[in-house]
């Protein structure tokens, strides 16, 4: 459920369903080099409602990890979230919901564009199991 490159193309984060669902990060020194061995990304302090994290991406030069987190008991509805880098490139903390108009929102695969201050995300338009999804854009307030 998702993979994304860093802004500079030197880091890749991806989700795998191994071990009940894990996010990995792989790096390289230049864009023409092979990827290094993947390392598990750990997100500390997750509340029970964020047990399972999918659709990872990086923003802020890797300072922030964006993700989706399924609603407990309903994996077809995933809410956007963000966590802060905590010491190393493989450790994040303070996971919290992304808010749209002050409320958590259903999203898959959120990607933030720093140049424009926009969050691009997929949003289902039908009832679960979702078959119709729209690409939406939200302006981010800093």
N, C-alpha and C positions, 0 to 999 in steps of 0.2 A: 504494500500500500504506500507507494510513493518513494521518490528519490529527488534530490535537488543538488545543484552545484552552488558553491559559494560565488559571490560576485566576481571574484578574480579567477575562478576556474581551478583553484588549487586545492579545494576540499569538496568532498562529495558526502552527503548524508543519505542514508536509505533505511527503509524499514524491512525487516524480515519477520516472518511468523515463527521462526525458530525460538525455542525457549519461552513460548507463550507470548512472543512479540518483543522484538528488540530493535533499537535504532543503532546503527553503526556509522562511523565516520572514517573515511580514508583520505589520505593527503598525498600530494606530490609537490616537488620543488618548483617545477616549471610545467607549462601546459603541454609540452611535448614528451614529458617523462611518463613512465608507467605509474600506476597508483600503488601506494604503499599498502601494507597489510591493514585491514580494517580493525578498528578498535571499538569496543562497546561505548556508547554514550550513556551516561548515567544522569538521571534527573532526580535530585534529592528533594524530599519534602512534599511528595505528591499526595494530595488528598485522595481518599478512596475512590472518588468519582473520576479520577484521572489515572486509574490503574493501567490502562492500555493506551499507548500513544502511537499514532500513525501519521502518515503524510508529513514527514519532517522537512524543514528547510531552514537555512541560515540567513541572518540579516545583521546589519550593523557590523560588518567585518567579522562575523561569527560570534559577536557578543550576545546574540539572542538566538534561541532555537524556537521556531514556530512549529506547531504540530496540531493535529486534530485528536480528539479524545472521545470515544464513543460514550454515549449515555449508558450508565449501568443498566444491564438487562436488555439493552436495545442497541446493538452494534450498528444498525442501519442509520442512526442519527448521531453524527459526530459534530462536536463543538470545537471551535478554534481556541487555541491556547498559546502561551508564550512562556519561556523560562530564560533566566539570565545566566550567562557564563559565570562559573564559580571556581576560579583558580586555574583550571586547565581547559584545553579545547575539548575535552571529553567529559567534563563535569558541568552540570547546570543545576540551578536551584530556583526557588521561589516560583514554581509553576502556577499560572493563573489563567483565567479565562480571558480571551480577547472579547472586547465589548463593542457592539455596534448600537449606537443610540442608547448607551448605558445598559445594554442587555447582552448576555451571551448569545451567540448565533451559530446556527448549523452551517458547517463548512467542511469542505475536503480540499486538501492541497493548496492551502494559502501560501502565496508568494508576495513578499513586500518589495516594492521598487523604491529604493531610497532617492533616486534622482527626481521622481515625481511625487513622492509621499503617498503612493497609492498601494493598497492591498488588493491583489487579485485573488479571487477565490471561487470555488465551485459551490453552488447551492442547489440542492434538489428542489424540484418544483412540483413533485407529486408525493403520494403517500408511500411508505415503505411496503415492499422492497422497491427502492428508487430505480426508475428507468429513465427519468428525464432530469437533466442537470443543466443549469445555466452558469455561464461564466459571469461573475459580477465584479465590480470595482468599488472600493470605498476609499475616500480620502482620509488619511490618518492625521489626527491631531497630535502634535508633540507637546 
